């Protein structure tokens, strides 16, 4: 609360304390990548590279 008050007085936004993006699951990321392949944005080779990166060693 003090940080918010100080930020308002200084004219800047308060720091994002509890607002952190939730990490995407691997399945969500793969789904997004697959959709990009279907739209023609990514090639199958690019998809395969990103899939390997997400799944790791």
C-alpha positions as CSV (number, residue, x, y, z in Angstrom):
1,X,0.0,0.0,0.0
2,X,2.8,2.4,0.8
3,X,4.5,1.5,-2.5
4,X,1.2,2.4,-4.3
5,X,0.9,5.7,-2.5
6,X,4.6,6.6,-3.3
7,X,4.1,5.6,-6.9
8,X,1.0,7.8,-7.2
9,X,2.8,10.7,-5.7
10,X,5.8,10.3,-8.0
11,X,3.5,9.8,-11.0
12,X,4.5,6.3,-11.9
13,X,2.6,3.0,-11.7
14,X,3.1,0.7,-8.8
15,X,5.3,-2.4,-9.2
16,X,3.4,-5.5,-10.4
17,X,3.4,-7.4,-7.1
18,X,0.9,-10.2,-7.7
19,X,0.4,-9.7,-11.4
20,X,2.7,-12.2,-12.9
21,X,1.9,-14.1,-16.1
22,X,1.1,-17.7,-15.6
23,X,3.7,-19.9,-17.4
24,X,2.2,-21.7,-20.4
25,X,2.1,-25.5,-20.3
26,X,4.1,-27.3,-22.9
27,X,0.9,-28.6,-24.4
28,X,-0.4,-25.0,-24.7
29,X,2.7,-23.9,-26.5
30,X,2.7,-26.9,-28.8
31,X,-0.9,-26.1,-29.7
32,X,-0.1,-22.5,-30.5
33,X,2.9,-23.6,-32.7
34,X,0.7,-26.2,-34.5
35,X,-1.9,-23.5,-35.2
36,X,0.9,-21.4,-36.7
37,X,1.9,-24.3,-39.0
38,X,-1.7,-24.7,-40.1
39,X,-1.9,-21.0,-40.9
40,X,1.4,-21.2,-42.9
41,X,3.3,-18.9,-40.5
42,X,5.7,-21.6,-39.5
43,X,7.1,-24.4,-41.6
44,X,7.0,-28.0,-40.3
45,X,10.7,-27.9,-39.8
46,X,10.4,-24.8,-37.7
47,X,7.7,-26.4,-35.7
48,X,9.8,-29.5,-35.1
49,X,12.7,-27.4,-33.9
50,X,10.5,-25.5,-31.4
51,X,8.9,-28.8,-30.3
52,X,12.3,-30.2,-29.6
53,X,13.3,-27.1,-27.7
54,X,10.1,-27.3,-25.5
55,X,10.4,-31.0,-24.8
56,X,14.1,-30.7,-24.0
57,X,16.7,-33.4,-23.8
